[in-house]
Amino acid sequence: MICRSLVFVTSVVILLLTDNAYLAAQHRLEGEQLKRSRINFDQGWQFHKGDIAIKRAVKAGKQGGLTDADVKVVTGEEAVIAYTDKNKVADYKPGDWENVNLPHDWLVGEPFLHDDNIGSQPAGNGYRQPGIGFYRKEFEIPEGDEGKRISIVFDGIFRNSTVWVNGHLMGNHESGYLPSFYDLTDVLRYGKEGKNVILVKVDATDFEGWWYEGCGIYRHVWLIKTGSLHVDQYGTFITTPVVAPGKATVNISTTLQNDYNVDRKFTLISRVFDKNGTVLSSQSSTQSIPTHGKLTITQQANVVSPQLWSPETPSLYKVRTEIVEKGITVDNYETIFGIRKVEITSNGFFLNGKLYPVKGTANHQDFAGVGVALPDKLNAYKLKLLKEMGSNGYRCAHHPPTPELLDMCDSIGMLVLDENRQLSSSVQGIEDLTTLIRRDRNHPAVFMWNLENEESLEGTVTGRRILETLVETAHQLDSTRPVTAAMNHGWDEGGYSDVLDVVGYNYGQRGMQYVKDHEQYPKRKMFVTESTSYVATRGEYEDNRGQGYVSNFGMGVGWGLQPGQDWKHIVQYPFLGGTFVWTGFDYRGEPTPYRWPCVSSHFGIMDLCGFPKDGYYAYKAAWTDTPLVHVFPHWNWPGKVGQKIMIRGYGNCEEVELFVNGKSVGRKKAEPFEYFEWEVVYHPGSLEARGYNGGRQVASQLIETTTAPEQVTLTSDVDHLNADGCDVAVVNVAIRDASGRVVPVANNLVRFSVEGDGRIIGSGNGDPSSHEPENTSQRSAFNGYCQVLVQSGKTTGEIRLKAVSETLVGATVILKVQ
Ligand code: GAL
């Protein structure tokens, strides 16, 4: 320890002696301090809903006003930058500001309004009025940080955000789905100079899509501190040009940025680590970088007997980049990567040399209770549910995802179709695509870039020109991944498809377009970028337009297939590469085929809380090897005694047999990927399905008529939480009868309370027509279930979540916080 300190001191002294005076401030910093830090900046914000007359104040530029940078000691109140008068600071009323932590989506707390003019299309965003809001945060920067480069990164703000720091306008960023960065080095106040105030205006009055997009700083925020010689933003690009049995070549391209006023000489060291932390290779290059310049250095490493990445074996490696000046490490940076070979050919999708049809779902980013502001845990929860269903592919519809989602896909094994938002070759359009690709190109999970979705210019000459520019941009930034476009028309017109590496088919089963195109253009590489759009409301078995419910027996919306049939096509025609079912989860907005009072979509295989609908079992049957049989509806039909009732089912067994009240009504051969049906007469009791392979029973399902609701039960997905103020337990709530059976028609109101350092951040029930507030501590069950999300604080101990419901026996769940 002492020796290390001596080395530091000696090195610092040597640096001070040899460099010019300008650099002295830098070298006051110890080597350790010069290293990069990435500090989470999510906690301790304030939020103000509604507009503040900022523009006028900016123009005023008065002493002590918004644009004044000379204020020496500024308290939070003085710096709030809320002006009503050119000459006078408006009263800063802390009471007008709500304390919040990020991620935050204020739209999810707004009431539903029956107004078809909200959003880009009627019902598009789910009948909530987006608007303008402000965020502010006071923070201190230690004196010792002077001399570092300090920047702030917003991973995602929906949308059109403007940022001021200490009264300085830092800039504006439109996209609601891409990150924004501001270098704060010059305008920060260090140590005794005073507190810093950051103010962010969010203007979500405009929209980017036709779904619920939220409002606010809904992804993480980071403060990045580096020395003046550092790895550039997204400065590493790791590829594996050779993936052969027994050996892989790793190409490490590193871009450095020199923010010093002089040229710098340095050594770049790149070490490759395996998952156990063993160094597999170490490359070193010594070079000079010009003042205020960028320099890209390429190094190559070999990995012997590489563990190939796949959804089944998501093996990861890491490159640790170090920049060393005169023996001192001045930057260190880590990049996770994987070694795998993806090939999309006219015969299909191949992973590590084997045909590997992608079992994918397309998804928007929201979730019950929290809108688009998902703590990381909820993204992990959604991915876990998809994995359990057998899915190995995720399409980020229709925009760049939150970065943590990609980290998770890398580590759990989920192939990702990463998506650009706008078909635009404007300066902004190119910049957005560039940011997306530079940000995401090291993720082994990402296998293809999707440049657009169903734009009206598909199949046109203008569209082709724009697309071609985007394709060129993508190829230049990443020559290792193909590009596609998720088209719903124009495949064979205007030369549009010709500029793509892979032609995307949304609903290409219409007229068997994709099969015809394969015959006509046998060299065309294809992928089913979107399919199915099957609509169903969890637990509903009759269409009910008034209430906005769609039966699980439905026939779909007309442009997709039934659950499972979509996969049958992929099996029949492997050249299609794989599919992304629209959608894995319901999402707010787009309540097709209805509108008000319906506020959420019905497309999900699971509802907004992740509760499975019946169609879920069609996918689980198709995508896993577990023998399975699932029939529906439930068996609680007091009004239908003696009447005929239709039973439908999904499964993956050779034969299925149905028993009604203990009596067999027949055995059937099951056709792969198709549903099976019986018509039976209803009498309360039981419905049992059995599945057989080779004549042997391998699966079964029993549904019983329940008695009245009697008790509430709570099932948390975890029994402990991290004491980090971020972790979340997803607690599923069921209404059960005296025998513990879930009552499939129960809609009881459940009230929740928390003891200990934790809080309820939201609740949901999967009812697409529910107008209940989502961020309160009570919720009605919908067809037997609801859900509550409990977030930990920073204190260790216990959180006790209690659920009560008027006439029912309540329940408590205890979460250990560590
Ligand atoms: C697709 C579109 C999706 C969604 C879906 C509904 O055409 O890409 O965003 O609107 O239809 O079926």
Residues whose N, C-alpha, C, O or C-beta is under 5 A from the ligand:
A	BS01	GAL	E454 S533
